[in-house]
Amino acid sequence: MQVSKKELEEIKAILEKHLHNKKVLAFGSRIKETADKFSDLDCVVFCANVFDFEQITEAFENSDLPFRIQLLMWEKLPKDFQEEIKKQFVVLQKGRK
C-alpha cells in the first residue's frame, strides 16, 4: 500500500471519529502500488449515509494528508464495480455489529 505509516494513522483516526462503526475498504492504484504522487486513495464505505459523507469529506479536506481521499458508498456502486474491488483491497476499518 502506497501510504506512509503516519498517513495511515491519520486516515484511520479520521475514519474512527466520523465513521466509527462502518466498514471501510481501500482499493485502486495506492493498493495495487501503481500510484504516482498525485494519486488519490480510493475508499468504499459500507452502510454510510449522506451526513456521514459530508462530515468525513470535510475532515479529510482539513487534514494534513498530501493526497485526496475519494469516498464511495458500497451500496450505490454497480455490481461489476463491487466485484472489481473485491479482487484487491485493504481493510482500513472493520465494521461493528
N, CA, C and O atoms as a DFTB+ gen file, in Angstrom:
388 C
 N C O
     1  1       0.858      -1.177       0.000
     2  2       0.000       0.000       0.000
     3  2       0.899       1.232       0.000
     4  3       1.790       1.363       0.839
     5  1       0.658       2.126      -0.941
     6  2       1.477       3.323      -1.074
     7  2       0.949       4.457      -0.199
     8  3       0.464       5.474      -0.695
     9  1       1.053       4.258       1.104
    10  2       0.665       5.242       2.113
    11  2       1.645       5.061       3.264
    12  3       1.911       3.933       3.680
    13  1       2.182       6.158       3.780
    14  2       3.131       6.036       4.890
    15  2       2.409       5.631       6.170
    16  3       1.186       5.735       6.263
    17  1       3.164       5.176       7.136
    18  2       2.589       4.784       8.428
    19  2       1.872       5.971       9.071
    20  3       0.776       5.815       9.609
    21  1       2.481       7.152       9.018
    22  2       1.876       8.358       9.597
    23  2       0.573       8.714       8.881
    24  3      -0.421       9.050       9.526
    25  1       0.579       8.640       7.550
    26  2      -0.632       8.933       6.776
    27  2      -1.731       7.932       7.100
    28  3      -2.890       8.314       7.259
    29  1      -1.376       6.656       7.198
    30  2      -2.353       5.621       7.518
    31  2      -2.953       5.844       8.902
    32  3      -4.157       5.670       9.088
    33  1      -2.133       6.226       9.867
    34  2      -2.638       6.523      11.213
    35  2      -3.622       7.681      11.178
    36  3      -4.652       7.640      11.852
    37  1      -3.316       8.721      10.396
    38  2      -4.220       9.870      10.294
    39  2      -5.535       9.476       9.622
    40  3      -6.607       9.885      10.067
    41  1      -5.455       8.690       8.563
    42  2      -6.661       8.223       7.876
    43  2      -7.531       7.417       8.831
    44  3      -8.739       7.638       8.912
    45  1      -6.920       6.485       9.550
    46  2      -7.683       5.644      10.479
    47  2      -8.290       6.461      11.614
    48  3      -9.399       6.160      12.055
    49  1      -7.597       7.477      12.093
    50  2      -8.136       8.331      13.159
    51  2      -9.365       9.094      12.669
    52  3     -10.351       9.217      13.396
    53  1      -9.310       9.599      11.454
    54  2     -10.457      10.321      10.891
    55  2     -11.623       9.368      10.671
    56  3     -12.768       9.710      10.969
    57  1     -11.346       8.183      10.155
    58  2     -12.411       7.194       9.959
    59  2     -13.067       6.833      11.283
    60  3     -14.293       6.778      11.378
    61  1     -12.254       6.588      12.302
    62  2     -12.791       6.215      13.617
    63  2     -13.672       7.325      14.186
    64  3     -14.715       7.053      14.781
    65  1     -13.258       8.547      14.006
    66  2     -14.021       9.677      14.554
    67  2     -15.351       9.880      13.831
    68  3     -16.370      10.146      14.468
    69  1     -15.343       9.755      12.518
    70  2     -16.535      10.107      11.737
    71  2     -17.347       8.914      11.243
    72  3     -18.539       9.049      10.967
    73  1     -16.722       7.763      11.130
    74  2     -17.418       6.555      10.664
    75  2     -17.074       5.398      11.587
    76  3     -16.703       4.317      11.129
    77  1     -17.199       5.627      12.883
    78  2     -16.675       4.702      13.891
    79  2     -17.253       3.291      13.847
    80  3     -16.626       2.367      14.365
    81  1     -18.395       3.099      13.264
    82  2     -18.961       1.747      13.233
    83  2     -19.187       1.238      11.807
    84  3     -19.963       0.308      11.589
    85  1     -18.510       1.850      10.851
    86  2     -18.696       1.475       9.442
    87  2     -17.462       0.756       8.894
    88  3     -16.327       1.093       9.234
    89  1     -17.701      -0.222       8.057
    90  2     -16.613      -0.927       7.379
    91  2     -16.107      -0.055       6.232
    92  3     -16.897       0.487       5.459
    93  1     -14.783       0.076       6.129
    94  2     -14.171       0.893       5.078
    95  2     -13.030       0.107       4.430
    96  3     -12.142      -0.402       5.113
    97  1     -13.073       0.018       3.113
    98  2     -12.024      -0.644       2.344
    99  2     -11.311       0.377       1.470
   100  3     -11.926       1.321       0.975
   101  1     -10.022       0.183       1.286
   102  2      -9.251       0.973       0.328
   103  2      -8.975       0.086      -0.878
   104  3      -8.763      -1.118      -0.735
   105  1      -8.979       0.681      -2.062
   106  2      -8.723      -0.064      -3.290
   107  2      -8.073       0.882      -4.299
   108  3      -7.872       2.061      -4.006
   109  1      -7.755       0.383      -5.447
   110  2      -7.234       1.243      -6.503
   111  2      -5.719       1.295      -6.554
   112  3      -5.036       0.413      -6.032
   113  1      -5.202       2.338      -7.189
   114  2      -3.771       2.404      -7.507
   115  2      -2.863       2.427      -6.284
   116  3      -1.767       1.869      -6.337
   117  1      -3.274       3.046      -5.194
   118  2      -2.419       3.055      -3.998
   119  2      -2.356       1.670      -3.349
   120  3      -1.389       1.359      -2.654
   121  1      -3.355       0.857      -3.564
   122  2      -3.349      -0.510      -3.041
   123  2      -2.570      -1.425      -3.991
   124  3      -1.838      -2.313      -3.554
   125  1      -2.737      -1.197      -5.277
   126  2      -2.027      -2.001      -6.281
   127  2      -0.571      -1.578      -6.433
   128  3       0.200      -2.219      -7.148
   129  1      -0.201      -0.486      -5.752
   130  2       1.153       0.075      -5.799
   131  2       1.541       0.518      -7.203
   132  3       2.670       0.318      -7.652
   133  1       0.573       1.124      -7.882
   134  2       0.807       1.706      -9.201
   135  2       0.545       3.209      -9.192
   136  3       0.461       3.831     -10.251
   137  1       0.415       3.789      -8.009
   138  2       0.077       5.208      -7.870
   139  2       1.288       6.096      -8.118
   140  3       2.435       5.688      -7.933
   141  1       1.000       7.323      -8.543
   142  2       2.053       8.335      -8.563
   143  2       1.784       9.277      -7.389
   144  3       0.824       9.076      -6.645
   145  1       2.609      10.288      -7.219
   146  2       2.471      11.139      -6.031
   147  2       1.179      11.953      -6.027
   148  3       0.785      12.468      -4.981
   149  1       0.518      12.078      -7.170
   150  2      -0.728      12.840      -7.245
   151  2      -1.971      11.958      -7.137
   152  3      -3.089      12.474      -7.131
   153  1      -1.799      10.657      -7.053
   154  2      -2.937       9.734      -6.992
   155  2      -3.697       9.875      -5.684
   156  3      -3.111      10.090      -4.623
   157  1      -5.019       9.749      -5.785
   158  2      -5.838       9.773      -4.577
   159  2      -5.886       8.373      -3.969
   160  3      -5.395       7.406      -4.551
   161  1      -6.487       8.292      -2.794
   162  2      -6.726       6.995      -2.158
   163  2      -8.212       6.712      -2.296
   164  3      -9.043       7.435      -1.747
   165  1      -8.541       5.669      -3.023
   166  2      -9.931       5.286      -3.240
   167  2     -10.413       4.442      -2.072
   168  3      -9.766       3.468      -1.687
   169  1     -11.556       4.824      -1.512
   170  2     -12.127       4.100      -0.371
   171  2     -13.609       3.876      -0.606
   172  3     -14.282       4.679      -1.251
   173  1     -14.096       2.785      -0.078
   174  2     -15.516       2.496      -0.150
   175  2     -16.017       2.237       1.268
   176  3     -15.385       1.527       2.051
   177  1     -17.175       2.834       1.576
   178  2     -17.771       2.747       2.909
   179  2     -19.061       1.939       2.806
   180  3     -19.850       2.128       1.880
   181  1     -19.264       1.048       3.754
   182  2     -20.473       0.230       3.801
   183  2     -21.488       0.868       4.740
   184  3     -21.142       1.288       5.844
   185  1     -22.742       0.941       4.302
   186  2     -23.863       1.418       5.128
   187  2     -23.673       2.852       5.623
   188  3     -24.030       3.169       6.758
   189  1     -23.129       3.692       4.802
   190  2     -22.965       5.099       5.186
   191  2     -24.191       5.883       4.733
   192  3     -24.984       5.409       3.920
   193  1     -24.328       7.080       5.271
   194  2     -25.387       7.970       4.809
   195  2     -24.767       9.288       4.360
   196  3     -23.574       9.517       4.560
   197  1     -25.568      10.143       3.759
   198  2     -25.062      11.401       3.210
   199  2     -24.437      12.259       4.296
   200  3     -23.407      12.892       4.061
   201  1     -25.035      12.293       5.475
   202  2     -24.493      13.093       6.575
   203  2     -23.084      12.631       6.928
   204  3     -22.197      13.460       7.131
   205  1     -22.866      11.323       7.004
   206  2     -21.528      10.774       7.262
   207  2     -20.535      11.302       6.233
   208  3     -19.428      11.714       6.583
   209  1     -20.930      11.289       4.978
   210  2     -20.030      11.691       3.904
   211  2     -19.684      13.167       3.979
   212  3     -18.535      13.541       3.746
   213  1     -20.643      14.003       4.295
   214  2     -20.369      15.440       4.397
   215  2     -19.337      15.715       5.483
   216  3     -18.398      16.482       5.267
   217  1     -19.501      15.103       6.631
   218  2     -18.579      15.335       7.746
   219  2     -17.187      14.787       7.460
   220  3     -16.194      15.475       7.696
   221  1     -17.102      13.587       6.966
   222  2     -15.785      12.987       6.765
   223  2     -15.056      13.613       5.581
   224  3     -13.830      13.716       5.601
   225  1     -15.782      14.031       4.560
   226  2     -15.149      14.724       3.435
   227  2     -14.489      16.003       3.917
   228  3     -13.359      16.304       3.534
   229  1     -15.182      16.748       4.746
   230  2     -14.617      17.977       5.308
   231  2     -13.399      17.667       6.177
   232  3     -12.399      18.384       6.117
   233  1     -13.472      16.622       6.971
   234  2     -12.344      16.248       7.835
   235  2     -11.112      15.889       7.003
   236  3      -9.999      16.292       7.340
   237  1     -11.301      15.143       5.933
   238  2     -10.164      14.797       5.076
   239  2      -9.608      16.034       4.369
   240  3      -8.394      16.165       4.213
   241  1     -10.487      16.940       3.943
   242  2     -10.024      18.167       3.290
   243  2      -9.204      19.027       4.246
   244  3      -8.272      19.708       3.817
   245  1      -9.534      19.005       5.527
   246  2      -8.830      19.800       6.536
   247  2      -7.620      19.076       7.130
   248  3      -6.929      19.628       7.987
   249  1      -7.365      17.864       6.689
   250  2      -6.247      17.083       7.228
   251  2      -4.930      17.515       6.584
   252  3      -4.909      18.327       5.659
   253  1      -3.845      16.959       7.090
   254  2      -2.513      17.222       6.537
   255  2      -2.103      16.197       5.482
   256  3      -0.945      16.165       5.065
   257  1      -3.031      15.374       5.055
   258  2      -2.701      14.351       4.057
   259  2      -2.291      15.006       2.739
   260  3      -2.938      15.955       2.294
   261  1      -1.223      14.509       2.112
   262  2      -0.740      15.119       0.868
   263  2      -1.478      14.633      -0.386
   264  3      -1.087      14.965      -1.505
   265  1      -2.531      13.858      -0.199
   266  2      -3.321      13.361      -1.323
   267  2      -4.790      13.381      -0.931
   268  3      -5.141      13.447       0.247
   269  1      -5.631      13.322      -1.943
   270  2      -7.072      13.359      -1.741
   271  2      -7.588      11.961      -1.419
   272  3      -7.042      10.960      -1.883
   273  1      -8.638      11.912      -0.624
   274  2      -9.332      10.656      -0.333
   275  2     -10.650      10.685      -1.103
   276  3     -11.455      11.600      -0.928
   277  1     -10.864       9.698      -1.944
   278  2     -12.136       9.594      -2.657
   279  2     -12.985       8.544      -1.960
   280  3     -12.602       7.377      -1.881
   281  1     -14.136       8.962      -1.458
   282  2     -15.040       8.055      -0.749
   283  2     -16.233       7.702      -1.624
   284  3     -16.832       8.570      -2.259
   285  1     -16.565       6.431      -1.650
   286  2     -17.731       5.941      -2.374
   287  2     -18.587       5.124      -1.422
   288  3     -18.090       4.581      -0.434
   289  1     -19.876       5.040      -1.724
   290  2     -20.797       4.227      -0.928
   291  2     -20.963       2.877      -1.626
   292  3     -21.375       2.814      -2.784
   293  1     -20.639       1.805      -0.913
   294  2     -20.705       0.453      -1.468
   295  2     -22.068       0.159      -2.086
   296  3     -22.152      -0.367      -3.196
   297  1     -23.112       0.491      -1.379
   298  2     -24.468       0.152      -1.810
   299  2     -24.872       0.869      -3.100
   300  3     -25.806       0.435      -3.774
   301  1     -24.199       1.938      -3.447
   302  2     -24.542       2.695      -4.654
   303  2     -23.683       2.310      -5.863
   304  3     -23.895       2.812      -6.967
   305  1     -22.723       1.425      -5.649
   306  2     -21.840       1.022      -6.745
   307  2     -22.478      -0.078      -7.590
   308  3     -23.183      -0.935      -7.058
   309  1     -22.237      -0.061      -8.893
   310  2     -22.713      -1.163      -9.739
   311  2     -22.055      -2.477      -9.303
   312  3     -20.928      -2.483      -8.808
   313  1     -22.756      -3.561      -9.490
   314  2     -22.264      -4.883      -9.070
   315  2     -20.915      -5.223      -9.707
   316  3     -20.055      -5.808      -9.049
   317  1     -20.720      -4.865     -10.974
   318  2     -19.447      -5.193     -11.620
   319  2     -18.286      -4.422     -10.991
   320  3     -17.172      -4.940     -10.908
   321  1     -18.538      -3.196     -10.549
   322  2     -17.502      -2.419      -9.867
   323  2     -17.219      -3.020      -8.491
   324  3     -16.063      -3.085      -8.072
   325  1     -18.263      -3.461      -7.783
   326  2     -18.078      -4.133      -6.492
   327  2     -17.201      -5.372      -6.664
   328  3     -16.310      -5.623      -5.853
   329  1     -17.454      -6.139      -7.712
   330  2     -16.672      -7.354      -7.966
   331  2     -15.208      -7.015      -8.244
   332  3     -14.310      -7.744      -7.824
   333  1     -14.971      -5.923      -8.942
   334  2     -13.599      -5.496      -9.233
   335  2     -12.875      -5.112      -7.938
   336  3     -11.708      -5.459      -7.756
   337  1     -13.554      -4.406      -7.050
   338  2     -12.962      -4.008      -5.762
   339  2     -12.616      -5.241      -4.935
   340  3     -11.571      -5.279      -4.286
   341  1     -13.483      -6.243      -4.956
   342  2     -13.263      -7.464      -4.172
   343  2     -11.985      -8.206      -4.563
   344  3     -11.476      -9.013      -3.784
   345  1     -11.472      -7.944      -5.742
   346  2     -10.260      -8.628      -6.211
   347  2      -9.010      -8.179      -5.463
   348  3      -8.100      -8.978      -5.242
   349  1      -8.960      -6.905      -5.072
   350  2      -7.773      -6.402      -4.373
   351  2      -8.148      -5.173      -3.553
   352  3      -8.487      -4.123      -4.097
   353  1      -8.080      -5.327      -2.242
   354  2      -8.424      -4.237      -1.336
   355  2      -7.668      -4.408      -0.025
   356  3      -7.068      -5.450       0.238
   357  1      -7.714      -3.363       0.784
   358  2      -7.159      -3.389       2.137
   359  2      -8.255      -2.891       3.068
   360  3      -8.893      -1.876       2.787
   361  1      -8.477      -3.591       4.166
   362  2      -9.459      -3.149       5.157
   363  2      -8.830      -2.026       5.977
   364  3      -7.829      -2.234       6.661
   365  1      -9.421      -0.841       5.902
   366  2      -8.956       0.283       6.713
   367  2      -9.640       0.292       8.066
   368  3      -9.056       0.695       9.072
   369  1     -10.892      -0.160       8.076
   370  2     -11.655      -0.191       9.323
   371  2     -12.701      -1.294       9.224
   372  3     -13.419      -1.406       8.230
   373  1     -12.771      -2.096      10.262
   374  2     -13.786      -3.147      10.320
   375  2     -15.078      -2.545      10.845
   376  3     -15.062      -1.725      11.763
   377  1     -16.185      -2.951      10.265
   378  2     -17.478      -2.512      10.764
   379  2     -17.815      -3.217      12.064
   380  3     -17.348      -4.323      12.333
   381  1     -18.621      -2.564      12.849
   382  2     -19.060      -3.168      14.119
   383  2     -20.486      -3.638      13.974
   384  3     -21.298      -3.004      13.300
   385  1     -20.780      -4.737      14.602
   386  2     -22.135      -5.292      14.507
   387  2     -22.958      -4.897      15.690
   388  3     -24.127      -5.272      15.782
